[in-house]
């Protein structure tokens, strides 16, 4: 798998979350707080997870996934 490709992206996102803690206090009381920065991080994490899942599928099945359920 492409661990070397994904790990720097993971580290960048992790650093951004750590930096975010200097602006936002993470607690259950803040569950309804909305932030474009947090939304961006969630979307980027989702995109990376999808890429990893597709690579795992390709590695195990030898072809690209054809539909979302794959």
GIMO-V968122 format. One record per residue. N is the residue number from 1. SS is DSSP state (hx for helix, st for strand, lp for the rest). PHI is phi as a letter, one per 30 degrees, with the letter a starting at -180 (* if undefined). OMEGA is omega as a letter, one per 30 degrees, with the letter a starting at -180 (* if undefined). Layout:
BEGIN
n/ss/phi/omega
N/SS/PHI/OMEGA
N/SS/PHI/OMEGA
END
This chain:
BEGIN
n/ss/phi/omega
1/lp/*/a
2/lp/c/a
3/hx/e/a
4/hx/d/l
5/hx/d/a
6/hx/d/a
7/hx/d/l
8/hx/d/l
9/hx/d/l
10/hx/e/a
11/hx/d/l
12/hx/d/l
13/hx/d/l
14/hx/e/l
15/hx/d/l
16/hx/d/l
17/hx/d/l
18/hx/d/l
19/hx/d/l
20/hx/d/a
21/lp/d/l
22/lp/d/l
23/lp/c/a
24/lp/b/l
25/lp/d/a
26/lp/d/l
27/lp/a/l
28/hx/d/l
29/hx/d/a
30/hx/c/a
31/lp/e/a
32/lp/c/l
33/lp/d/l
34/lp/c/l
35/lp/b/l
36/hx/d/l
37/hx/d/l
38/hx/d/l
39/hx/e/l
40/hx/d/l
41/hx/d/l
42/hx/d/l
43/hx/d/l
44/hx/d/l
45/hx/d/l
46/hx/d/l
47/hx/d/l
48/hx/d/l
49/hx/d/l
50/hx/d/l
51/hx/d/l
52/hx/d/l
53/hx/d/l
54/hx/d/l
55/hx/d/l
56/hx/d/l
57/hx/d/l
58/hx/e/a
59/hx/d/a
60/hx/d/a
61/hx/c/l
62/lp/i/l
63/lp/a/l
64/lp/d/l
65/lp/d/a
66/lp/c/a
67/lp/b/a
68/lp/e/a
69/lp/d/l
70/lp/d/*
END
